[in-house]
Amino acid sequence: ANLVMSDMAPFTKGHRFTDHMAQLALARAALRLARHLLHPGGDFIVKVFDGEEAHDFVMDVRKHFGKVRRIKPKATRNESVEFFVVARGFRVASRLAIPTAQKTAAQETTAQKTAAEDPTAEE
């Protein structure tokens, strides 16, 4: 993929720290997915709720991309704690391999087909 975008947000509880941590869990999941899917040079945009751990998350994103910015769109209300991390230039060295336990159905079908055609072939 050339771009992974996440506008996910948790059901908020009205407790700022709890909501912040729940949102960061979603942002981290989106980052993991981006690291699986992005082509070298790809881009990533993710919503984040500002709070204690936001800086650490942004620093983690910086490890995997050439340029990272925090952006609060003009349309966002002043009292809102949300901002977006815009990361450009995915570094291929940051790519995550898909664990074998998480093979897609297509990968599993291909492996089964290969085994059926050539019983001596290894998976």
Secondary structure by P-SEA (a helix, b strand, c coil): ccbbbbcccccccccaaaaaaaaaaaaaaaaaaaaacccccbbbbbbbccccaaaaaaaaaaacccbbbbbbcccccccccbbbbbbcccccccccccccccccaaaaaaaaaaaaacccccc
